[in-house]
Each structure stands twice: as structure tokens, then as C-alpha cells.
Amino acid sequence: MILIFATHNAKKLIEAQRILPTSVVIKSLVDVAYDQEIIENADTFEGNATLKTDAIFSVFGEACFADDSGLVVPSLNGLPGVKSARYASDSMPVDHQANNDKLLRALKNESDRSAYFISVVCLKLPNQTELYFEGRVTGRISVSPQGDMGFGYDPVFIPDGHTQTFAELGPAVKNQISHRARALNQMSAFLLSQI
Ligand code: IMP
């Protein structure tokens, strides 16, 4: 089975390859030479994941999947949420440090620092059926950035059951419990049931 993963992100591709069955060959947007930008302007994670799969399906007509993810902080009314990448500014490439600085400022006097990462994966089959898989990892926001592994909000997110941030824990721990791993594991189970 061949699946196009609607991402240019090499780290996400490697993560997905590790999780999905070896009988599933994954091609990234780099592999299929798709270099257009897909505008993610939906107001839900499901909506953005669907925008990405629909855009790729309309060009290639093949089974594909996309994930949309972000950090949700309930005490900030769900922010950064679907706007996680552009929380501090619309600049490209994403300014992760500015996002983390803004988040820490917003939580400065807040006692409830609970947060969760969420990933919603949309899988579009050749018959155009769309299936959704959601993964979450809960935790809290640290008082300052710690660690230099990972990306995005990893330096400020401490998953439940740990005392260090994702950026300190590194990929071996993160890939076991991350929101994306949990969503992709569900998709993997579905694909295995179909083979
Ligand atoms: P996207 O799903 O690639 O569009 O991710 C949106 C944004 O959410 C990223 O730019 C990060 O700011 C944040 N994010 C998503 N997943 C993670 C993660 O695993 N670690 C840290 N930040 C993440």
C-alpha cells in the first residue's frame, strides 16, 4: 500500500515511518514533488487536516493522509490552539522562540498551567472516504524553556508523569507518548485491519 503524507516536514515523515506498518510505503510531498503551499485557514484541527488531504487528493487521486496539531492551554481559553504555529506572528518560517516567549508571558501570573498537545490525522482513501484519528498528550507548561531537542513548544511542555520538558526528554520518550504518535498508532491499527 502506498500513502502520500501531506507534509514537507522530514521529522514528521520519519516519525510516521517508524509507527506505520512496514507494508505501508509513505511518500512525503517532497517525494511527489509537490511544492505548493496549502493555506491552513480552517478554525479546527479536523478542518485543517481535511484541507491538506483534499488538496493532495485533488492533484494525485491517491490515498493520502495529513495531520494538524497544536498546543491547547485551557486557562488561555484554548490558545494557542489551531493558531499554534502563528501564535506570536505570521512570519515564515515559524518563529518558535517568539511563540514560547509569548506563551510564558501570557501564563506569568496564572496558577493553572495545564496544557495538552493534540494531533488530528485525516486519512483519505481512494474511494474518497475520510477517516479521522485523534491523539492527545496532557501535561503542563514550564516556567522557563528547558532543553534543546525537538521543535515548537517542546522546550516548555512537561508531559504528565515526567519532570522534564519534551525538549529535554528527547525523541525516544516523546515518540512513545506524543499526540502524533497516538493518532498515528490508531491509523496504523486501522490500516493493519484492512491489509
Ligand atoms: P502543524 O500541525 O505542523 O501545522 O503544527 C502546528 C504547530 O503546533 C507547530 O508549528 C508547533 O508550534 C506546534 N506543535 C505541533 N506539534 C508539536 C510538537 O510535537 N512539539 C512542539 N510543538 C508542536
py3Dmol code that shows the C-alpha trace and the ligand (Angstrom):
import py3Dmol

protein = """\
ATOM      1  CA  MET A   1       0.000   0.000   0.000  1.00  0.00           C
ATOM      2  CA  ILE A   2       1.285   3.471  -0.891  1.00  0.00           C
ATOM      3  CA  LEU A   3       0.169   6.512   1.103  1.00  0.00           C
ATOM      4  CA  ILE A   4       1.077  10.137   0.475  1.00  0.00           C
ATOM      5  CA  PHE A   5       1.731  12.049   3.699  1.00  0.00           C
ATOM      6  CA  ALA A   6       0.741  15.697   3.180  1.00  0.00           C
ATOM      7  CA  THR A   7       3.834  17.147   4.822  1.00  0.00           C
ATOM      8  CA  HIS A   8       7.157  18.665   3.828  1.00  0.00           C
ATOM      9  CA  ASN A   9       8.443  18.057   7.363  1.00  0.00           C
ATOM     10  CA  ALA A  10      11.190  15.373   7.312  1.00  0.00           C
ATOM     11  CA  LYS A  11      10.896  14.807  11.095  1.00  0.00           C
ATOM     12  CA  LYS A  12       7.185  14.049  10.818  1.00  0.00           C
ATOM     13  CA  LEU A  13       7.870  11.671   7.916  1.00  0.00           C
ATOM     14  CA  ILE A  14      10.448   9.680   9.900  1.00  0.00           C
ATOM     15  CA  GLU A  15       8.103   9.546  12.911  1.00  0.00           C
ATOM     16  CA  ALA A  16       5.268   8.209  10.737  1.00  0.00           C
ATOM     17  CA  GLN A  17       7.538   5.643   9.048  1.00  0.00           C
ATOM     18  CA  ARG A  18       8.545   4.292  12.470  1.00  0.00           C
ATOM     19  CA  ILE A  19       4.944   3.896  13.580  1.00  0.00           C
ATOM     20  CA  LEU A  20       3.108   2.659  10.474  1.00  0.00           C
ATOM     21  CA  PRO A  21       3.311  -0.987   9.300  1.00  0.00           C
ATOM     22  CA  THR A  22       6.308  -1.735   7.061  1.00  0.00           C
ATOM     23  CA  SER A  23       3.878  -2.863   4.353  1.00  0.00           C
ATOM     24  CA  VAL A  24       2.765   0.784   4.045  1.00  0.00           C
ATOM     25  CA  VAL A  25       5.100   2.867   1.879  1.00  0.00           C
ATOM     26  CA  ILE A  26       4.851   6.549   2.775  1.00  0.00           C
ATOM     27  CA  LYS A  27       5.757   9.317   0.342  1.00  0.00           C
ATOM     28  CA  SER A  28       6.133  12.883   1.526  1.00  0.00           C
ATOM     29  CA  LEU A  29       5.260  15.959  -0.528  1.00  0.00           C
ATOM     30  CA  VAL A  30       8.977  16.237  -1.272  1.00  0.00           C
ATOM     31  CA  ASP A  31       8.944  12.697  -2.724  1.00  0.00           C
ATOM     32  CA  VAL A  32       5.998  13.517  -5.010  1.00  0.00           C
ATOM     33  CA  ALA A  33       7.490  16.940  -5.919  1.00  0.00           C
ATOM     34  CA  TYR A  34       4.536  18.947  -4.591  1.00  0.00           C
ATOM     35  CA  ASP A  35       5.882  22.376  -3.686  1.00  0.00           C
ATOM     36  CA  GLN A  36       2.756  24.493  -3.344  1.00  0.00           C
ATOM     37  CA  GLU A  37       1.744  25.950  -0.014  1.00  0.00           C
ATOM     38  CA  ILE A  38      -1.573  24.683   1.342  1.00  0.00           C
ATOM     39  CA  ILE A  39      -3.339  27.503   3.195  1.00  0.00           C
ATOM     40  CA  GLU A  40      -4.448  26.165   6.598  1.00  0.00           C
ATOM     41  CA  ASN A  41      -7.237  28.614   7.388  1.00  0.00           C
ATOM     42  CA  ALA A  42      -9.878  26.358   8.960  1.00  0.00           C
ATOM     43  CA  ASP A  43     -10.806  27.036  12.570  1.00  0.00           C
ATOM     44  CA  THR A  44     -10.496  23.432  13.756  1.00  0.00           C
ATOM     45  CA  PHE A  45      -7.705  20.834  13.661  1.00  0.00           C
ATOM     46  CA  GLU A  46     -10.034  18.482  11.727  1.00  0.00           C
ATOM     47  CA  GLY A  47     -10.749  21.252   9.230  1.00  0.00           C
ATOM     48  CA  ASN A  48      -7.070  21.938   8.549  1.00  0.00           C
ATOM     49  CA  ALA A  49      -6.183  18.234   8.275  1.00  0.00           C
ATOM     50  CA  THR A  50      -9.041  17.847   5.774  1.00  0.00           C
ATOM     51  CA  LEU A  51      -7.895  20.885   3.755  1.00  0.00           C
ATOM     52  CA  LYS A  52      -4.471  19.279   3.380  1.00  0.00           C
ATOM     53  CA  THR A  53      -5.714  15.813   2.372  1.00  0.00           C
ATOM     54  CA  ASP A  54      -8.282  17.278  -0.038  1.00  0.00           C
ATOM     55  CA  ALA A  55      -5.625  19.449  -1.713  1.00  0.00           C
ATOM     56  CA  ILE A  56      -3.314  16.467  -2.222  1.00  0.00           C
ATOM     57  CA  PHE A  57      -6.072  14.095  -3.292  1.00  0.00           C
ATOM     58  CA  SER A  58      -7.290  16.581  -5.919  1.00  0.00           C
ATOM     59  CA  VAL A  59      -3.828  16.549  -7.539  1.00  0.00           C
ATOM     60  CA  PHE A  60      -2.773  12.897  -7.170  1.00  0.00           C
ATOM     61  CA  GLY A  61      -6.060  10.991  -6.714  1.00  0.00           C
ATOM     62  CA  GLU A  62      -4.279   8.542  -4.404  1.00  0.00           C
ATOM     63  CA  ALA A  63      -4.722   7.501  -0.763  1.00  0.00           C
ATOM     64  CA  CYS A  64      -3.211  10.176   1.451  1.00  0.00           C
ATOM     65  CA  PHE A  65      -3.197  11.500   4.980  1.00  0.00           C
ATOM     66  CA  ALA A  66      -2.384  14.706   6.808  1.00  0.00           C
ATOM     67  CA  ASP A  67      -2.064  15.719  10.408  1.00  0.00           C
ATOM     68  CA  ASP A  68      -2.835  19.024  12.031  1.00  0.00           C
ATOM     69  CA  SER A  69      -1.589  19.595  15.509  1.00  0.00           C
ATOM     70  CA  GLY A  70      -1.119  22.220  18.148  1.00  0.00           C
ATOM     71  CA  LEU A  71      -0.909  23.109  21.806  1.00  0.00           C
ATOM     72  CA  VAL A  72      -4.064  23.859  23.805  1.00  0.00           C
ATOM     73  CA  VAL A  73      -3.928  25.754  27.116  1.00  0.00           C
ATOM     74  CA  PRO A  74      -7.362  25.727  28.815  1.00  0.00           C
ATOM     75  CA  SER A  75      -6.553  28.676  31.127  1.00  0.00           C
ATOM     76  CA  LEU A  76      -5.857  30.757  27.990  1.00  0.00           C
ATOM     77  CA  ASN A  77      -9.248  29.824  26.536  1.00  0.00           C
ATOM     78  CA  GLY A  78      -7.667  27.155  24.348  1.00  0.00           C
ATOM     79  CA  LEU A  79      -4.884  29.308  22.857  1.00  0.00           C
ATOM     80  CA  PRO A  80      -2.521  28.881  21.018  1.00  0.00           C
ATOM     81  CA  GLY A  81      -4.822  26.131  19.594  1.00  0.00           C
ATOM     82  CA  VAL A  82      -5.230  25.934  15.814  1.00  0.00           C
ATOM     83  CA  LYS A  83      -3.049  29.043  15.539  1.00  0.00           C
ATOM     84  CA  SER A  84      -0.117  27.360  17.369  1.00  0.00           C
ATOM     85  CA  ALA A  85       2.366  27.964  14.555  1.00  0.00           C
ATOM     86  CA  ARG A  86       1.420  31.639  14.187  1.00  0.00           C
ATOM     87  CA  TYR A  87       0.678  32.480  17.836  1.00  0.00           C
ATOM     88  CA  ALA A  88       3.274  35.293  18.109  1.00  0.00           C
ATOM     89  CA  SER A  89       3.420  36.380  14.467  1.00  0.00           C
ATOM     90  CA  ASP A  90       2.523  35.414  10.909  1.00  0.00           C
ATOM     91  CA  SER A  91       6.201  35.334   9.935  1.00  0.00           C
ATOM     92  CA  MET A  92       7.538  32.415   7.911  1.00  0.00           C
ATOM     93  CA  PRO A  93       9.380  30.293   8.791  1.00  0.00           C
ATOM     94  CA  VAL A  94       7.595  29.829  12.097  1.00  0.00           C
ATOM     95  CA  ASP A  95       9.258  31.722  14.964  1.00  0.00           C
ATOM     96  CA  HIS A  96       9.129  29.046  17.675  1.00  0.00           C
ATOM     97  CA  GLN A  97      11.087  31.087  20.199  1.00  0.00           C
ATOM     98  CA  ALA A  98       8.724  34.046  19.872  1.00  0.00           C
ATOM     99  CA  ASN A  99       5.777  31.672  20.341  1.00  0.00           C
ATOM    100  CA  ASN A 100       7.303  30.226  23.517  1.00  0.00           C
ATOM    101  CA  ASP A 101       8.140  33.698  24.877  1.00  0.00           C
ATOM    102  CA  LYS A 102       4.580  34.891  24.269  1.00  0.00           C
ATOM    103  CA  LEU A 103       3.143  31.789  25.935  1.00  0.00           C
ATOM    104  CA  LEU A 104       5.319  32.170  29.037  1.00  0.00           C
ATOM    105  CA  ARG A 105       4.359  35.866  29.298  1.00  0.00           C
ATOM    106  CA  ALA A 106       0.666  35.008  28.982  1.00  0.00           C
ATOM    107  CA  LEU A 107       0.962  32.468  31.822  1.00  0.00           C
ATOM    108  CA  LYS A 108       3.156  34.639  34.085  1.00  0.00           C
ATOM    109  CA  ASN A 109       0.523  35.147  36.809  1.00  0.00           C
ATOM    110  CA  GLU A 110      -1.503  32.029  36.048  1.00  0.00           C
ATOM    111  CA  SER A 111      -1.589  29.164  38.553  1.00  0.00           C
ATOM    112  CA  ASP A 112      -3.289  26.733  36.156  1.00  0.00           C
ATOM    113  CA  ARG A 113      -0.506  25.843  33.721  1.00  0.00           C
ATOM    114  CA  SER A 114      -2.121  22.636  32.446  1.00  0.00           C
ATOM    115  CA  ALA A 115      -1.965  22.074  28.689  1.00  0.00           C
ATOM    116  CA  TYR A 116      -2.181  19.379  26.071  1.00  0.00           C
ATOM    117  CA  PHE A 117      -0.869  18.718  22.602  1.00  0.00           C
ATOM    118  CA  ILE A 118      -3.423  17.429  20.130  1.00  0.00           C
ATOM    119  CA  SER A 119      -2.980  15.851  16.720  1.00  0.00           C
ATOM    120  CA  VAL A 120      -5.803  15.089  14.330  1.00  0.00           C
ATOM    121  CA  VAL A 121      -4.965  12.846  11.385  1.00  0.00           C
ATOM    122  CA  CYS A 122      -7.245  12.746   8.351  1.00  0.00           C
ATOM    123  CA  LEU A 123      -6.868   9.665   6.136  1.00  0.00           C
ATOM    124  CA  LYS A 124      -8.452   9.865   2.692  1.00  0.00           C
ATOM    125  CA  LEU A 125      -8.945   6.566   0.883  1.00  0.00           C
ATOM    126  CA  PRO A 126      -9.028   6.100  -2.916  1.00  0.00           C
ATOM    127  CA  ASN A 127     -12.855   5.886  -2.742  1.00  0.00           C
ATOM    128  CA  GLN A 128     -12.721   9.355  -1.090  1.00  0.00           C
ATOM    129  CA  THR A 129     -13.862   8.144   2.339  1.00  0.00           C
ATOM    130  CA  GLU A 130     -12.299  10.343   5.030  1.00  0.00           C
ATOM    131  CA  LEU A 131     -11.394   8.877   8.432  1.00  0.00           C
ATOM    132  CA  TYR A 132     -10.141  10.785  11.477  1.00  0.00           C
ATOM    133  CA  PHE A 133      -7.774   9.705  14.265  1.00  0.00           C
ATOM    134  CA  GLU A 134      -7.080  11.921  17.288  1.00  0.00           C
ATOM    135  CA  GLY A 135      -4.232  11.721  19.781  1.00  0.00           C
ATOM    136  CA  ARG A 136      -3.514  13.840  22.859  1.00  0.00           C
ATOM    137  CA  VAL A 137      -0.773  14.117  25.451  1.00  0.00           C
ATOM    138  CA  THR A 138      -1.529  16.060  28.607  1.00  0.00           C
ATOM    139  CA  GLY A 139       0.937  17.956  30.766  1.00  0.00           C
ATOM    140  CA  ARG A 140       1.836  21.446  31.937  1.00  0.00           C
ATOM    141  CA  ILE A 141       3.788  24.491  30.794  1.00  0.00           C
ATOM    142  CA  SER A 142       7.169  25.020  32.484  1.00  0.00           C
ATOM    143  CA  VAL A 143       8.171  28.402  33.941  1.00  0.00           C
ATOM    144  CA  SER A 144      11.093  28.758  31.507  1.00  0.00           C
ATOM    145  CA  PRO A 145      12.282  26.982  28.325  1.00  0.00           C
ATOM    146  CA  GLN A 146      14.427  23.894  29.023  1.00  0.00           C
ATOM    147  CA  GLY A 147      16.235  21.533  26.622  1.00  0.00           C
ATOM    148  CA  ASP A 148      17.284  21.763  23.006  1.00  0.00           C
ATOM    149  CA  MET A 149      15.784  18.705  21.322  1.00  0.00           C
ATOM    150  CA  GLY A 150      12.568  18.671  19.314  1.00  0.00           C
ATOM    151  CA  PHE A 151      10.842  21.754  17.940  1.00  0.00           C
ATOM    152  CA  GLY A 152       7.992  24.177  18.555  1.00  0.00           C
ATOM    153  CA  TYR A 153       6.677  24.213  22.112  1.00  0.00           C
ATOM    154  CA  ASP A 154       8.777  21.181  23.167  1.00  0.00           C
ATOM    155  CA  PRO A 155      11.076  23.296  25.428  1.00  0.00           C
ATOM    156  CA  VAL A 156       8.116  24.499  27.536  1.00  0.00           C
ATOM    157  CA  PHE A 157       5.931  21.362  27.682  1.00  0.00           C
ATOM    158  CA  ILE A 158       6.315  18.867  30.553  1.00  0.00           C
ATOM    159  CA  PRO A 159       4.229  15.734  29.882  1.00  0.00           C
ATOM    160  CA  ASP A 160       2.319  14.175  32.799  1.00  0.00           C
ATOM    161  CA  GLY A 161       4.410  11.614  34.678  1.00  0.00           C
ATOM    162  CA  HIS A 162       7.660  13.476  33.918  1.00  0.00           C
ATOM    163  CA  THR A 163       9.616  16.356  35.434  1.00  0.00           C
ATOM    164  CA  GLN A 164      11.431  17.405  32.247  1.00  0.00           C
ATOM    165  CA  THR A 165      10.217  19.050  29.053  1.00  0.00           C
ATOM    166  CA  PHE A 166       9.845  17.193  25.741  1.00  0.00           C
ATOM    167  CA  ALA A 167      12.955  19.083  24.582  1.00  0.00           C
ATOM    168  CA  GLU A 168      14.944  17.543  27.473  1.00  0.00           C
ATOM    169  CA  LEU A 169      13.369  14.075  27.263  1.00  0.00           C
ATOM    170  CA  GLY A 170      14.182  13.710  23.559  1.00  0.00           C
ATOM    171  CA  PRO A 171      12.621  11.638  20.764  1.00  0.00           C
ATOM    172  CA  ALA A 172      12.918   8.214  22.424  1.00  0.00           C
ATOM    173  CA  VAL A 173      10.457   9.260  25.133  1.00  0.00           C
ATOM    174  CA  LYS A 174       8.450  11.732  23.070  1.00  0.00           C
ATOM    175  CA  ASN A 175       7.736   9.317  20.229  1.00  0.00           C
ATOM    176  CA  GLN A 176       6.269   6.811  22.696  1.00  0.00           C
ATOM    177  CA  ILE A 177       3.692   9.184  24.145  1.00  0.00           C
ATOM    178  CA  SER A 178       3.245  12.108  21.764  1.00  0.00           C
ATOM    179  CA  HIS A 179      -0.105  13.260  20.442  1.00  0.00           C
ATOM    180  CA  ARG A 180       1.026  12.472  16.877  1.00  0.00           C
ATOM    181  CA  ALA A 181       2.286   9.001  17.821  1.00  0.00           C
ATOM    182  CA  ARG A 182      -1.062   8.255  19.469  1.00  0.00           C
ATOM    183  CA  ALA A 183      -3.060   9.428  16.441  1.00  0.00           C
ATOM    184  CA  LEU A 184      -0.769   7.574  14.015  1.00  0.00           C
ATOM    185  CA  ASN A 185      -0.952   4.403  16.127  1.00  0.00           C
ATOM    186  CA  GLN A 186      -4.707   4.442  15.721  1.00  0.00           C
ATOM    187  CA  MET A 187      -4.375   4.912  11.964  1.00  0.00           C
ATOM    188  CA  SER A 188      -1.821   2.102  11.911  1.00  0.00           C
ATOM    189  CA  ALA A 189      -4.265  -0.252  13.665  1.00  0.00           C
ATOM    190  CA  PHE A 190      -6.927   0.668  11.114  1.00  0.00           C
ATOM    191  CA  LEU A 191      -4.579   0.055   8.162  1.00  0.00           C
ATOM    192  CA  LEU A 192      -3.481  -3.299   9.598  1.00  0.00           C
ATOM    193  CA  SER A 193      -7.110  -4.347   9.898  1.00  0.00           C
ATOM    194  CA  GLN A 194      -7.551  -3.604   6.177  1.00  0.00           C
ATOM    195  CA  ILE A 195      -4.489  -5.484   4.862  1.00  0.00           C
TER     196      ILE A 195
END
"""
ligand_1 = """\
23
IMP
P 1.408 21.616 12.315
O 0.486 20.524 12.636
O 2.680 21.124 11.692
O 0.744 22.707 11.497
O 1.862 22.253 13.714
C 1.398 23.477 14.188
C 2.234 23.992 15.336
O 1.884 23.318 16.528
C 3.746 23.816 15.205
O 4.343 24.841 14.450
C 4.164 23.896 16.660
O 4.185 25.240 17.073
C 3.007 23.200 17.369
N 3.291 21.760 17.549
C 2.651 20.718 16.966
N 3.171 19.549 17.363
C 4.188 19.857 18.191
C 5.137 19.057 18.910
O 5.181 17.819 18.844
N 6.017 19.738 19.662
C 6.046 21.085 19.759
N 5.204 21.870 19.101
C 4.272 21.260 18.317
"""
view = py3Dmol.view(width=600, height=400)
view.addModel(protein, "pdb")
view.setStyle({"model": 0}, {"cartoon": {"style": "trace"}})
view.addModel(ligand_1, "xyz")
view.setStyle({"model": 1}, {"stick": {}})
view.zoomTo()
view.show()
